[in-house]
Amino acid sequence: MAEIIQEKGGQILLHHKVESFTEKNDEAIIDTNQNTIKTSFYINCAGLHSDRIAKLANIQTDVKIVSFRGEYYQLKPEKRYLVKNLIYPVPNPNFPFLGVHFTRMIDGTVDVGPNAVLSFKREGYLKTDFSFRDAKDVLFFKGFWKLASRYAKEGIEEMARSFSKRQFVKNVQKLMPDIEEDDLIPGPSGVRAQALKEDGTLVDDFYIVHGRRSIHVLNAPSPAATASLEIGKEIVRRLEECRLAM
Ligand SMILES: Cc1cc2nc3c(=O)[nH]c(=O)nc-3n(C[C@H](O)[C@H](O)[C@H](O)COP(=O)(O)OP(=O)(O)OC[C@H]3O[C@@H](n4cnc5c(N)ncnc54)[C@H](O)[C@@H]3O)c2cc1C
């Protein structure tokens, strides 16, 4: 993808942290930690930071990004024969998360997970990661307390599965009773950017809002990686609409 973008005259600027926007009559100015970029239009797809970027652009929304860490185990090589395909539980329709599942990867390894644990750091890949700013942002958001009061039991169960391998395995055994604690080795983790509304609802679809010179992707949950090209087409379609309206 990077090669195609560059072949078509696009530039990829890594390590450019967007810090502010200024919109004028005929252009938008983006200040980054490295330089200033002038453009007619910009698209915010900043994942875990997309709500903060939207705020910098003066976009009013009722959503905040809450981060949920998804932790994985991997199946020991001698037990990989048990998993020949993807194996998923029936998901709980109240949550945008799929539940712990088995994923056979193209190199033959098998991932088991992820759980979904509230993270007090937006990029908190470790259990011990903590950011005062990120924690304050979540704890002072009334949508979080509404969600927490509704789903306290589920939240506590997820935390228990995070800290206790035995609890995690119990959950896994519902799908595959032959799995034992010793069959799983700790794997990597990922952090989901999940938009939460002020009324405590987890947004379970893609959520895109428009500014005068901008488009903001404020919720792009799984399968947004798989669907990225289609989402890209939709953004381009909206971009054309916005340009016509300008
Ligand atoms: C554990 C886990 C499992 C998943 N499994 C699947 C799956 O099986 N299938 C699937 O389709 N999806 C899956 N997903 C979801 C998928 O990863 C996301 O939906 C997708 O990555 C969202 O893409 P994005 O471009 O919106 O955000 P991201 O991929 O998060 O990209 C955001 C980018 O914005 C940059 N950024 C942030 N702030 C700034 C700033 N101030 N200035 C400049 N740049 C900034 C970041 O550095 C990052 O590069 C999974 C996610 C997790 C966490």
The ligand as an SDF file (V2000), in Angstrom:
LIG
                    3D

 53 58  0  0  0  0  0  0  0  0999 V2000
   -6.4420   -7.2390   19.7900 C   0  0  0  0  0  0  0  0  0  0  0  0
   -7.0350   -6.7590   18.4920 C   0  0  0  0  0  0  0  0  0  0  0  0
   -7.4450   -7.6770   17.5350 C   0  0  0  0  0  0  0  0  0  0  0  0
   -7.9920   -7.2370   16.3330 C   0  0  0  0  0  0  0  0  0  0  0  0
   -8.3650   -8.1580   15.3940 N   0  0  0  0  0  0  0  0  0  0  0  0
   -8.8290   -7.7360   14.1930 C   0  0  0  0  0  0  0  0  0  0  0  0
   -9.1490   -8.6690   13.1650 C   0  0  0  0  0  0  0  0  0  0  0  0
   -8.9940   -9.8720   13.3200 O   0  0  0  0  0  0  0  0  0  0  0  0
   -9.6430   -8.1840   12.0010 N   0  0  0  0  0  0  0  0  0  0  0  0
   -9.8140   -6.8450   11.7730 C   0  0  0  0  0  0  0  0  0  0  0  0
  -10.2510   -6.4750   10.7070 O   0  0  0  0  0  0  0  0  0  0  0  0
   -9.5260   -5.9520   12.7450 N   0  0  0  0  0  0  0  0  0  0  0  0
   -9.0360   -6.3600   13.9330 C   0  0  0  0  0  0  0  0  0  0  0  0
   -8.7350   -5.4530   14.9000 N   0  0  0  0  0  0  0  0  0  0  0  0
   -9.1210   -4.0660   14.6970 C   0  0  0  0  0  0  0  0  0  0  0  0
   -8.1650   -3.2720   13.8420 C   0  0  0  0  0  0  0  0  0  0  0  0
   -6.8500   -3.4000   14.3210 O   0  0  0  0  0  0  0  0  0  0  0  0
   -8.6090   -1.8070   13.8820 C   0  0  0  0  0  0  0  0  0  0  0  0
   -9.9810   -1.7400   13.5820 O   0  0  0  0  0  0  0  0  0  0  0  0
   -7.8460   -0.9460   12.8880 C   0  0  0  0  0  0  0  0  0  0  0  0
   -6.4700   -0.9930   13.1700 O   0  0  0  0  0  0  0  0  0  0  0  0
   -8.3440    0.4920   12.9320 C   0  0  0  0  0  0  0  0  0  0  0  0
   -7.5950    1.2220   11.9940 O   0  0  0  0  0  0  0  0  0  0  0  0
   -7.3720    2.7760   12.1270 P   0  0  0  0  0  0  0  0  0  0  0  0
   -6.5820    3.1660   10.9200 O   0  0  0  0  0  0  0  0  0  0  0  0
   -8.6880    3.4400   12.3900 O   0  0  0  0  0  0  0  0  0  0  0  0
   -6.5150    2.9970   13.4520 O   0  0  0  0  0  0  0  0  0  0  0  0
   -5.0210    2.5540   13.8090 P   0  0  0  0  0  0  0  0  0  0  0  0
   -4.6290    1.3170   13.0790 O   0  0  0  0  0  0  0  0  0  0  0  0
   -4.9530    2.5490   15.2870 O   0  0  0  0  0  0  0  0  0  0  0  0
   -4.1180    3.7590   13.2520 O   0  0  0  0  0  0  0  0  0  0  0  0
   -4.1370    5.0410   13.8540 C   0  0  0  0  0  0  0  0  0  0  0  0
   -2.8560    5.7540   13.4750 C   0  0  0  0  0  0  0  0  0  0  0  0
   -2.9480    7.1310   13.8560 O   0  0  0  0  0  0  0  0  0  0  0  0
   -1.6750    7.5190   14.3610 C   0  0  0  0  0  0  0  0  0  0  0  0
   -1.8500    8.6880   15.2450 N   0  0  0  0  0  0  0  0  0  0  0  0
   -2.5070    8.7700   16.4290 C   0  0  0  0  0  0  0  0  0  0  0  0
   -2.4290   10.0240   16.9410 N   0  0  0  0  0  0  0  0  0  0  0  0
   -1.7260   10.7740   16.0410 C   0  0  0  0  0  0  0  0  0  0  0  0
   -1.3080   12.1400   15.9880 C   0  0  0  0  0  0  0  0  0  0  0  0
   -1.5930   13.0460   16.9580 N   0  0  0  0  0  0  0  0  0  0  0  0
   -0.5630   12.5500   14.9060 N   0  0  0  0  0  0  0  0  0  0  0  0
   -0.2490   11.6930   13.9110 C   0  0  0  0  0  0  0  0  0  0  0  0
   -0.6290   10.3750   13.9080 N   0  0  0  0  0  0  0  0  0  0  0  0
   -1.3620    9.9220   14.9630 C   0  0  0  0  0  0  0  0  0  0  0  0
   -1.1830    6.2840   15.1250 C   0  0  0  0  0  0  0  0  0  0  0  0
    0.2250    6.3580   15.2860 O   0  0  0  0  0  0  0  0  0  0  0  0
   -1.6130    5.1730   14.1630 C   0  0  0  0  0  0  0  0  0  0  0  0
   -0.6340    4.9200   13.1990 O   0  0  0  0  0  0  0  0  0  0  0  0
   -8.1600   -5.8520   16.1090 C   0  0  0  0  0  0  0  0  0  0  0  0
   -7.7340   -4.9300   17.0690 C   0  0  0  0  0  0  0  0  0  0  0  0
   -7.1790   -5.3730   18.2520 C   0  0  0  0  0  0  0  0  0  0  0  0
   -6.7050   -4.3790   19.2740 C   0  0  0  0  0  0  0  0  0  0  0  0
  1  2  1  0
  2  3  1  0
  2 52  2  0
  3  4  2  0
  4  5  1  0
  4 50  1  0
  5  6  2  0
  6  7  1  0
  6 13  1  0
  7  8  2  0
  7  9  1  0
  9 10  1  0
 10 11  2  0
 10 12  1  0
 12 13  2  0
 13 14  1  0
 14 15  1  0
 14 50  1  0
 15 16  1  0
 16 17  1  0
 16 18  1  0
 18 19  1  0
 18 20  1  0
 20 21  1  0
 20 22  1  0
 22 23  1  0
 23 24  1  0
 24 25  2  0
 24 26  1  0
 24 27  1  0
 27 28  1  0
 28 29  2  0
 28 30  1  0
 28 31  1  0
 31 32  1  0
 32 33  1  0
 33 34  1  0
 33 48  1  0
 34 35  1  0
 35 36  1  0
 35 46  1  0
 36 37  1  0
 36 45  1  0
 37 38  2  0
 38 39  1  0
 39 40  1  0
 39 45  2  0
 40 41  1  0
 40 42  2  0
 42 43  1  0
 43 44  2  0
 44 45  1  0
 46 47  1  0
 46 48  1  0
 48 49  1  0
 50 51  2  0
 51 52  1  0
 52 53  1  0
M  END
$$$$
